[in-house]
């Protein structure tokens, strides 16, 4: 087990090895090949699908593959703040678009 940890540490220190580990994780978890990931990044002009921040300027762990938790379908790439704001878990259930619309309306009313 210690040998495995040391190997993981070495791969983390080695940029190419770390990138390969991340690509392998995306493929296993989301079925997203490196080519599909690059195409998604290109389709989003390199920015977060919500706020548009340039994803290349972030650390790799701050870039998230957003997916529908019910179906597993990949929706896009998000920065960490948008990932935790757009797909929050409230009282054990996922927030729906309708609930987000109600929250937006609430905020609009509170500004008046």
Secondary structure, DSSP 8 states (H G I E B T S, - for coil): -HHHHHHHHHHHHSHHHHHHHHHHHHHHHH---HHHHHHHHHHTTTB-TTT--BGGGS-GGGEEEEE-TTT--EEEEEEHHHHHHHT-EETTEE--HHHHHHHHHHHHHHT-
